[in-house]
Amino acid sequence: MEYMQLYTTIKASFETYKSSFADHATRDRTIDLLGSTLNAFSRLTEVLRFAEVVSWVEEVLVYLEAAFTWAPNLVLNAAINLLRALFGTNLSSIWNTELS
């Protein structure tokens, strides 16, 4: 699955960050990658339906909980969009009520 490849990339970036914590450039790149990933996930969940989200929502919530320390605003935005997808109040439901 694509999100597992993304998870592996973020995990490797975090391991690099932990091994070179004194280097601010490494920290910035890691946080930027996390931020970009969270933004992309947030945008993706704006157009997903309940049936597409329900099978992996618990796993994603664990990832969001872990990332909350480093990017709380982006994690909250992603969690809100995930909840919107679950409860049928995201963009896809607004555009087409038959999809919710």
C-alpha positions in Angstrom: 0.0 0.0 0.0 1.1 3.5 -0.8 0.7 4.8 2.7 3.0 2.1 4.1 5.7 3.3 1.7 5.2 6.8 3.0 5.3 5.6 6.6 8.6 3.9 5.9 10.0 7.1 4.4 8.9 9.2 7.4 10.2 6.6 9.8 13.6 6.5 8.1 13.7 10.3 8.2 12.8 10.3 11.9 15.6 7.8 12.6 18.1 10.1 10.8 16.7 13.0 12.9 17.2 11.1 16.1 20.8 10.1 15.2 21.8 13.7 14.4 19.6 15.7 16.7 22.2 18.6 16.9 21.8 19.3 13.2 18.9 21.8 12.8 18.8 21.3 9.1 17.9 17.6 9.6 15.2 18.5 12.1 13.8 21.1 9.6 13.7 18.5 6.8 12.0 15.9 9.0 9.4 18.3 10.2 8.8 19.6 6.7 8.3 16.1 5.4 5.9 15.4 8.2 4.0 18.6 7.5 3.8 17.9 3.8 2.6 14.4 4.4 -0.1 15.6 6.9 -1.2 18.3 4.4 -1.5 15.7 1.6 -3.4 13.3 3.9 -5.7 16.1 5.0 -6.5 17.0 1.3 -7.1 13.4 0.4 -9.6 12.9 3.2 -11.6 15.8 2.0 -12.8 13.8 -1.0 -13.0 10.3 0.5 -16.2 8.5 1.4 -17.0 6.6 4.5 -16.6 3.2 2.9 -13.1 4.2 1.7 -12.0 5.4 5.2 -13.6 3.0 7.7 -11.2 0.1 7.1 -8.0 2.1 8.1 -9.2 4.9 10.4 -8.0 3.3 13.7 -4.5 2.8 12.3 -4.3 6.4 11.0 -5.5 7.8 14.3 -2.5 6.0 16.0 -0.2 7.7 13.5 -1.8 11.0 14.1 -1.5 10.6 17.8 2.2 9.9 17.5 2.8 12.9 15.2 0.9 15.3 17.4 4.0 16.2 19.4 5.8 17.6 16.3 3.0 19.2 14.3 -0.1 19.7 16.5 -1.9 22.1 14.2 -1.5 19.9 11.1 -2.4 16.8 13.0 -5.6 18.4 14.3 -6.5 19.6 10.8 -5.9 16.0 9.4 -8.0 14.5 12.2 -10.8 16.9 11.6 -10.9 16.1 7.9 -10.8 12.4 8.8 -13.8 12.8 11.1 -15.6 14.7 8.4 -15.1 11.8 6.0 -16.4 9.4 8.7 -19.5 11.4 9.4 -20.2 12.4 5.8 -19.6 16.2 6.1 -16.6 16.5 3.8 -16.4 17.9 0.3 -17.4 14.7 -1.5 -20.6 14.5 0.5 -21.4 18.1 -0.1 -20.9 17.7 -3.9 -22.9 14.5 -4.2 -25.3 13.5 -1.4 -25.5 10.0 -2.8 -21.9 9.3 -1.9 -22.3 9.7 1.8 
